[in-house]
Amino acid sequence: MNDNTTPYITLRNVNFSYELEEGVKLSALKNINLDIYKGEFVAVLGHNGSGKSTLAKLLNMILTPDSGTIIVDGKDITSKDMTEDDVFDVRRHVGMVFQNPDNQLVATIVEEDIAFGCENLGIPPKEIRQRVDDALKTVGMTEFARHEPHQLSGGQKQRIAIAGIIAMLPDTIIFDESTAMLDPAGRDEVMKTISSLNRDRGITVLHITHNMSEAIEADRVIVINDGEVYMDGTPAEVFSQVEKLKSVGLDVPQVTELIWRLKKLGCPVSADALSPEAAAEALLPLLKV
């Protein structure tokens, strides 16, 4: 459920460039203006090099913008008055899960890995124990508490990485292509976990992905192209613009592609379907003719 009254994250006129060499810069984000609301599930799409991962790192303060303002939960995280403690506080509220879970696993036992972030926050041991147990339960990995992370599958490792973030009780979690290295089964495991965190716990989710079938599960889809916000709307609104997406090198869900091709052939299909069920409903009248 979204709180659409006050933005939880606001970006105003945000710009960022990478310095390739002295005096030579590559512009990655250009004049970004966005509002993200508490409880939203937002998918962020874009081709490689579009700037979507740069956007994620700005929100988590891994990077700082060249110019512009970023506000998270009422705090200006681009302020020059930000202290190191303020940075840690932002990262506690805005957690981040990366593409390769091996880069986030630091301990030799699963439950110790999940406790690591809480220990760094100085949380009392008794509370850490409760948070670790709750996080394991949330991601469906309780029975693996004493396992060694390197013995787990890719999907299980990613769920442990997510549990480590959950244990710090963030308001927002950014998933930076967190399913990209997983097989279909592992991807399905992680997507179920992401959806549950948003739906059941009210955690704001920003899911950066190349996978269109994952994006349709979101409340909202933002398309970044060449460092700018190119499209922003519901999945139905965005994916109905097939030719516009294809013009910037992006695909659409398979069923949407099917409906689009049928329409181009002159078939009287009435719906812009995102799911197989919706496509079947749209095609059923044609089969009765």
N, C-alpha and C positions, 0 to 999 in steps of 0.2 A: 504494500500500500504506500503510495507516495504522499509526501507533504509538499504540495505544489504552491505554497504561499511564499516561502523564503528560500532562495537557493542555498544549498549546503556548500557547494563549490561554485565560485564565480571566477571567470577569466575575462579580463578586459584589456584589449589591445596588446596581447602578449606576443612577443617576438623572440626568436632564439636562433642563433647561428653557431655552427661548429667552425672552429679555426683549423683549417687544413694545413696552413703553414703561416709564417709570420706575414701579416698583411693580406692574407687570402682567407676569406670566410665563405662558408656554404650556408645559405639561409634554409633553415629546417622548418620553422613555423613563422607565419606572417599574419600579424594583426588578428589573432584568435580571440573571438568573443563567444563565450559559452556559459550557460547556467546548468548545473547539475543539481537535482533536488533529492532530498533525503528519501531513501527507499526505492529510488529508481534502479532499474536494470538497463544499463546502456551498453550497446555493442558499438565498438569503434572499428570502422573498416577503412582500408586504404591499401594501395599497392606498396611493395617494398620501397622504402625511402620516402614515403609520403609524409612522414612526421608523426605518425600515431604513437610510436614508442617513445619518441621525444616528449610528446604531450604527457604520457604516463610518468616519465621521470621528473618532469617539472612539478607534478602534483605531489610526488613523494619526496621532493627536495633533493633528489639525486643530482638534478641540474637546477640552475637558477636562470630565469629569463634575462635577455639583454635589456628588455624594456617591457612595460605593462604591469598589471596588477593581478595577483592570484589571491583570492580569499577563501579560506577553508574554515567552516563553522564560525564565521564572524572574525577570524584572525587573518590579517594581511601577512601571508607568509613570504611576501617579497619585500617586506619592510627591512630597512637597514638596521633596525633595532632588534632583529631576531637574534636570540642567543642560542648556544649549543643545546641548552635544555629545551628551548622552544622547538628546535628541529626534531629532537627526540619525541617531543609531545605530538608534533604533527605526524610523525611516522607511526606513533602508537594509534592514532585515530585513522590514518590512511595507510593500510597495509598493502603490500605488493607481493604478488606471486609471479615468478619469472617463468620463462619458457622451459628451461632445463632444471628439473627438481634437484639434480645432483649438486647444483650450485648453491642450493639453500639448505642442504642437509649437512649439519656440522658435527653431530654426535654419532656414537657407535650403537646406541640403543634408541629405539623410536621415541619412547616417552621422555628420555633425556633431551632429545632433539627438540621436541615440542616445548619443553620447559625452558629452553635456552633464552628465548626472547623475554620471557617473564622474569627470569633471573637478572637479566640486564636492566630491567625496569625497577629492580629492588623490591619486588613483590614478596611478601612473607611466604615461607615454604608451605605452610598449610593451605594457603590460598592457591599457590601454584599447583599443588596436588589436585585440588578441585578443578582448576581450570584445564589442566592436562586431561583429566578424566572426561570432562564435559566436551573438550575439543575432539578427543578420540571418538566419543560417542556420536558427535555431530557428523563426522566424516565416515562413520561406519568402520572404524579401524581398532576398536577396543581390544579385540583378540590379538592384535599385533603389537601391543604395548612394549613387550620385552624382546621383540625381534630386532635383528640388525637391518638398518635401512637398505644396505646394498643388496640384500637378498630379496627385496620386494620387486614387484613389477613396476613398469613406468607409471601406470595409473595409480598404483598404491603409493609410490613415492610422492607423486604430486599431491595426493590427498593428505599425506603427512606434512608436506610443505604448507598446505592450506591450514591444517590443524595448528601448526606453529604460529600462523598469523591470527587465527581465531582466538587462541589462548590469550592474546594481548588485548582482546575485546575491542577491535576497531569498529568504527561506524561505517567505514568504506573499505572495500578491498578492490584493488586493481589487478586484473589478471592479464599479464602482458604475454599474449600468445601462449598461454599456459597449457594448451592442448596440442600444440603444433607438433611435438615430438612423440605423441602417443599413438598407439594403434587404435582402431575403432572401439574396442572394448574399453580401453583405458580412457579414451575421450568421452565415452558415454558415462563412465563412472564419475569423472570430474565434472561434467556438465550437470549431472543430477545433483552433485554436491553444491555447485554454484547456484543453481536454481533454488535449492532448499534454503541456502543461506539468505537469499533475497526474499523468498516467499515466507519462510517460517520464522526467520530471525530479524527481518527488516533491515538487513545490511545493504547499504548502497553498493552496487556492483558496476564497475567499468570493465567490460570484457573486450580486450583488443584481440581480434581474430581475423583469419583469412577464410574461415569456414562459414559459408552462408547459411547452412542448416543450423549452426549455433546462433547466428545473429537473429534468426526469426523468433527465437525464444525470448528476446529482449523486449522491454517496453518501448524502447527508442533506439534508433540507429543513427549514428553520426558518421559521415563519410569525410575523411581527410584526403585531399588531393593536392600534391605539390605544396604542402605546408599551410593550406587554407581549408576552412570548413566549406565543403562542396555541397553536402546535403545533410539535412537534419529533420527527422520525422519518425513516425511509427514505421515498423517493418513493412506494413502494407503500402504506406505512402512512398517509401524509398524504393522498394523492390518493384513497384508498378512502373517505375521509370527505367525500363530495361535498357533502352538505347543510350540513355544518359550515363548509366553505370558502365556499360560496355565501352563507351567512348574514353573512359579513364582506366581501362584495363581490368575492370572488376566483373565477376560473374554474378549470377542470381541463383536462387535455389532451383533445383532441377524441375520441380513442378511448375514454378513460375515461368521458366524457360519454355516448357511444354505449352502452357496456355498462351504465351506470347507468340510462339511459332504458329499455333493453330489460328490465332486471330489474324496473323499476317496472311494466312492462306484463305482467309475469308470465313472461317468457321464462327458461328454466332455464339461464342463462349461469353458468359455474362460476368464471370468473376476473375479477379486477380488472386489466384490461389497461392498460398505459402506452404501448405501442408498437403500430404497425399490425400487426406480425408476431404479437404476443401476442393482439391482438384477433381476427385471422384464425383463430388456433388455437382461441380460445374459442368462436368462432361456427361453426366447421366441423361440430361434432356436430349443431347445429341444422339445417344444410343437408342432413344425411344422413337426417333423420327422414322 
